[in-house]
Amino acid sequence: MPRMLSIPPDQSVAIIADTHANLTALEAVLANIDARGIEHVVHLGDVGGKGPRPREVFELLLERQIPIIYGNWDDLLSRRVQPDFLGDQPLMAEALDYQRNQIGTELQKALTRLPYALELQRFSGVVRLFHASARGLWVRVRENDPLESFYGLFDATELVGTDVELPIGVGYGDIHTTLVKYLRRFPEPTPHMRGKMIFNVGSVGNPLDIPVPSYGILHGSLGLELTLVRVPYDIELECSAAIRSKMPQLEEYLQETRTGMYFPRGAPLPI
Ligand SMILES: [Fe+2]
């Protein structure tokens, strides 16, 4: 059975994702959530990687007792060796070393204990949450992918559980851009899927559409409602922290943080 999270019927839940070691953005987003009086927060993975302060970000999420889902970067940072698919990329290896050293051994172990998926019980059915897809940490579903990929987000797999009910909605992170879709194409491959909601809350620390952190609020008394929120923050404050840290791949991080545009660090590389 997947891990369940029960939210009282009159309460909302904030869904955040992909903080990527950007502490300044996380603090701004949590302040925005707090100002709205929202008590429940879930993080959809990729705590570290890319930015200068993975340990501080992870510690803040743990201190706030925010449930965290396992992301592809959480997987990278909790391993001791470079995965084969990254190939021979010394600069990437250096960046991973920095991230792993910052996180430290104890928190690396804590990363490995994060769940693959969570299910929210609160609305007229369950909402399933994971980092990238039901098929794997590295199986990515982008906005313009074929509709079948979006149907696949509802699959009952070994990773999310094979003995699970069909969710009314699926939320994920990973792609660092927000999206909302309702399955409604006619003729429907599976008519019982009609109207199911798919949402992506974008990224707190490394948004790749505009350089403004995003998150989602799930609420609603009759059914599932979603509000996507943008939280402007002090980008140059985060850039100063990155410069002070002397982290590897500094220029790429500054560029992405300032522009919201992906800067390749070699191929193939994760986001
Ligand atoms: Fe990510």
Residues whose N, C-alpha, C, O or C-beta is under 5 A from the ligand:
A	BS01	LIG	D18 D46 D174 I271
